[in-house]
Amino acid sequence: MRRLVLGLAFLLFSLPAFAGPIYDYEFTVTGTSGPLAGEMSTGSFSYEATQFSERVLGLALTAFDFAWHGIDYGLSEVSFLASAWVDGEGRLDISPGMVSTFFGNNCDIGTCGVNIANETWNMEFGFPDALGFNSIFRYAFPGMDGVQNGTASLTLIDATSVPEPGALGLLGIGLLGLLGLHTRALWQSMTGVFFWLMRERTNEKRWTDSRNIHYRHTDCGDHRSNYLRVC
């Protein structure tokens, strides 16, 4: 019983702690001016929430996928949000008037740029521009007359909590420990029962042998039969 209690205590101690939630977002952009007016593209990104109710500069991403003007962009090209405002649960808050959330392929922490010297783009959510729009997409590439605009939308599509890898290891160790203790206790119980049966069988044999010896010396007629029965 004591081993079982210790095993349960170890298991509870090793239950996995959960890391911050992983948020998955999907965004859609549509060019409204320039040579790519009317072109639409959808992308996605994910991040682990570790800060809450504040502006986060350089929010690290765990996944990114987007294609624009025939070029694919992944996490190696866009690895962070240049600026983001997160609420008390770590979700992006893109309400009008909030500190803007923006990212792109030509960004540093806290700032993004678009220029016609290179294939560049960015999108911004939350802070209204001069025309009052709450979200905007900007793009440019060599040969254009200037930076062009578009619309952008951002949608939360999933949120999951994941256990920390180290905690998963502790949980596995806890389960193995509990299994080991349980198996050991079961083995000891089975072994105890086996030896108890053996002792009982030995005692019964000794008792039977002693009675047989006694019956051989009683006057019950045929002593050969008295070896097998009580008279």
C-alpha positions as CSV (number, residue, x, y, z in Angstrom):
1,M,0.0,0.0,0.0
2,R,2.8,2.3,0.9
3,R,4.5,1.7,-2.5
4,L,1.2,2.4,-4.3
5,V,0.8,5.8,-2.4
6,L,4.4,6.7,-3.3
7,G,3.8,5.8,-6.9
8,L,0.6,7.9,-7.1
9,A,2.4,10.9,-5.4
10,F,5.2,10.7,-7.9
11,L,2.8,10.5,-10.8
12,L,0.9,13.6,-9.6
13,F,4.1,15.4,-9.2
14,S,5.1,14.6,-12.8
15,L,1.8,15.6,-14.4
16,P,2.7,17.8,-17.4
17,A,2.5,21.6,-17.1
18,F,1.1,23.3,-20.1
19,A,2.9,25.8,-22.1
20,G,1.2,28.9,-23.4
21,P,-1.6,28.4,-26.0
22,I,-0.7,28.1,-29.6
23,Y,-2.8,30.4,-31.8
24,D,-3.3,29.8,-35.5
25,Y,-4.4,32.7,-37.7
26,E,-5.4,32.9,-41.3
27,F,-5.2,36.1,-43.3
28,T,-6.4,37.2,-46.7
29,V,-5.1,40.1,-48.8
30,T,-6.5,41.6,-52.0
31,G,-4.7,44.1,-54.2
32,T,-6.8,47.2,-54.9
33,S,-4.3,49.3,-56.9
34,G,-1.3,48.8,-59.2
35,P,-0.6,45.9,-61.5
36,L,-1.9,43.3,-59.0
37,A,-5.2,45.0,-58.4
38,G,-7.9,42.3,-57.9
39,E,-5.3,39.6,-57.0
40,M,-6.1,37.7,-53.8
41,S,-4.0,35.4,-51.6
42,T,-4.5,33.7,-48.3
43,G,-1.9,32.8,-45.8
44,S,-1.5,31.7,-42.2
45,F,0.8,31.9,-39.2
46,S,1.0,30.5,-35.7
47,Y,2.6,31.7,-32.4
48,E,2.8,30.6,-28.8
49,A,1.4,33.1,-26.4
50,T,3.9,33.9,-23.6
51,Q,2.9,37.6,-23.0
52,F,-0.5,39.0,-22.2
53,S,-2.3,42.3,-22.2
54,E,0.5,44.3,-23.7
55,R,2.2,45.4,-26.9
56,V,4.8,42.8,-28.0
57,L,7.6,43.8,-30.4
58,G,9.1,41.0,-32.4
59,L,6.5,38.3,-31.5
60,A,8.1,35.0,-32.6
61,L,6.2,32.8,-34.9
62,T,6.1,29.0,-34.9
63,A,4.8,28.7,-38.5
64,F,4.2,31.0,-41.5
65,D,2.9,30.3,-45.0
66,F,2.0,32.9,-47.7
67,A,2.4,33.4,-51.4
68,W,2.3,36.7,-53.3
69,H,3.2,37.6,-56.8
70,G,4.4,34.1,-57.5
71,I,6.7,33.9,-54.6
72,D,6.3,31.6,-51.6
73,Y,7.2,32.9,-48.1
74,G,7.8,30.6,-45.1
75,L,9.1,30.9,-41.6
76,S,12.7,31.5,-42.9
77,E,11.4,34.7,-44.6
78,V,8.9,35.9,-42.0
79,S,9.8,34.6,-38.5
80,F,8.1,37.2,-36.3
81,L,5.4,39.9,-36.1
82,A,7.2,43.2,-36.1
83,S,4.6,44.6,-33.6
84,A,1.5,43.0,-32.0
85,W,-1.0,43.9,-29.3
86,V,-2.2,40.8,-27.4
87,D,-5.1,40.6,-25.0
88,G,-5.3,38.9,-21.6
89,E,-5.4,35.4,-23.2
90,G,-2.6,36.1,-25.6
91,R,-4.7,36.6,-28.7
92,L,-4.1,39.4,-31.2
93,D,-6.3,42.4,-30.5
94,I,-6.9,44.2,-33.8
95,S,-9.8,46.4,-32.6
96,P,-9.8,49.9,-34.1
97,G,-7.7,52.3,-32.2
98,M,-5.4,49.7,-30.7
99,V,-1.6,49.8,-31.1
100,S,-1.2,48.4,-34.6
101,T,-0.2,44.8,-35.3
102,F,1.9,44.5,-38.5
103,F,4.3,42.2,-40.2
104,G,5.9,41.6,-43.6
105,N,8.9,40.4,-45.5
106,N,11.0,43.5,-44.9
107,C,10.6,44.2,-41.2
108,D,12.7,44.8,-38.1
109,I,11.4,44.6,-34.6
110,G,8.9,47.4,-34.3
111,T,9.1,48.6,-37.9
112,C,8.3,47.5,-41.5
113,G,9.1,49.0,-44.9
114,V,8.0,48.6,-48.5
115,N,10.0,49.8,-51.4
116,I,10.1,49.3,-55.2
117,A,13.8,48.2,-55.2
118,N,12.8,44.7,-54.0
119,E,9.8,42.4,-53.8
120,T,8.4,43.7,-50.5
121,W,5.0,43.7,-48.8
122,N,3.5,44.2,-45.4
123,M,0.1,44.3,-43.7
124,E,-1.2,46.2,-40.8
125,F,-4.2,45.7,-38.4
126,G,-5.7,47.7,-35.6
127,F,-4.6,51.3,-36.1
128,P,-6.7,53.3,-38.6
129,D,-4.8,54.9,-41.5
130,A,-5.5,58.4,-42.9
131,L,-8.5,57.1,-44.7
132,G,-9.9,55.4,-41.6
133,F,-9.2,51.8,-42.7
134,N,-8.6,49.4,-39.9
135,S,-6.5,47.1,-42.0
136,I,-4.3,47.6,-45.0
137,F,-2.0,45.6,-47.3
138,R,0.9,47.3,-49.1
139,Y,3.2,45.8,-51.8
140,A,5.9,46.8,-54.2
141,F,8.4,45.2,-56.6
142,P,10.9,46.5,-59.1
143,G,9.5,48.3,-62.1
144,M,6.4,49.7,-60.3
145,D,5.7,53.5,-60.1
146,G,5.3,53.3,-56.4
147,V,4.0,51.4,-53.4
148,Q,0.5,50.0,-54.0
149,N,-2.3,49.2,-51.6
150,G,-4.8,46.4,-50.9
151,T,-7.1,45.2,-48.2
152,A,-6.4,42.6,-45.5
153,S,-8.4,40.5,-43.1
154,L,-7.2,38.4,-40.2
155,T,-9.1,35.6,-38.5
156,L,-8.3,33.3,-35.5
157,I,-8.9,29.8,-36.7
158,D,-7.6,27.6,-33.8
159,A,-6.1,27.7,-30.3
160,T,-4.5,24.8,-28.5
161,S,-2.6,24.2,-25.3
162,V,0.3,21.9,-25.4
163,P,2.3,20.2,-22.6
164,E,5.9,21.1,-22.3
165,P,8.2,18.5,-23.6
166,G,10.1,18.1,-20.4
167,A,6.9,17.6,-18.5
168,L,5.9,14.9,-20.9
169,G,9.1,13.1,-20.0
170,L,8.4,13.4,-16.3
171,L,4.9,12.1,-16.9
172,G,6.3,9.0,-18.7
173,I,8.8,8.5,-15.8
174,G,5.9,8.8,-13.4
175,L,3.8,6.2,-15.3
176,L,6.7,3.8,-15.5
177,G,7.4,4.3,-11.8
178,L,3.8,3.6,-10.9
179,L,3.7,0.6,-13.3
180,G,7.0,-0.7,-11.8
181,L,5.7,-0.4,-8.2
182,H,2.4,-2.0,-9.2
183,T,4.1,-4.8,-11.0
184,R,6.5,-5.4,-8.1
185,A,3.6,-5.4,-5.6
186,L,1.7,-7.8,-7.9
187,W,4.7,-10.1,-8.3
188,Q,5.3,-10.1,-4.5
189,S,1.6,-11.0,-3.9
190,M,1.7,-13.8,-6.4
191,T,5.0,-15.1,-5.0
192,G,3.5,-14.9,-1.5
193,V,0.5,-16.9,-2.5
194,F,2.7,-19.5,-4.2
195,F,4.9,-20.1,-1.2
196,W,1.8,-20.1,1.1
197,L,0.3,-22.9,-1.0
198,M,3.6,-24.8,-1.0
199,R,3.8,-24.5,2.8
200,E,0.2,-25.7,3.1
201,R,0.8,-28.6,0.8
202,T,4.0,-29.6,2.8
203,N,2.1,-29.4,6.1
204,E,-0.7,-31.4,4.7
205,K,1.7,-34.1,3.5
206,R,3.4,-34.3,6.9
207,W,0.1,-34.5,8.6
208,T,-1.1,-37.3,6.3
209,D,2.2,-39.2,6.7
210,S,2.0,-39.0,10.5
211,R,-1.6,-40.3,10.4
212,N,-0.7,-43.1,8.0
213,I,2.1,-44.2,10.3
214,H,-0.4,-44.2,13.2
215,Y,-3.0,-46.2,11.2
216,R,-0.5,-48.9,10.4
217,H,-0.2,-49.7,14.1
218,T,-4.0,-49.8,14.9
219,D,-5.9,-53.0,15.0
220,C,-8.2,-52.4,12.1
221,G,-7.8,-55.7,10.3
222,D,-5.8,-55.5,7.1
223,H,-3.0,-53.0,7.8
224,R,-2.5,-52.6,4.0
225,S,-5.9,-51.0,3.7
226,N,-5.4,-48.9,6.9
227,Y,-2.6,-47.1,5.1
228,L,-5.2,-45.5,2.9
229,R,-8.2,-45.0,5.2
230,V,-9.2,-44.0,8.6
231,C,-10.6,-46.8,10.7
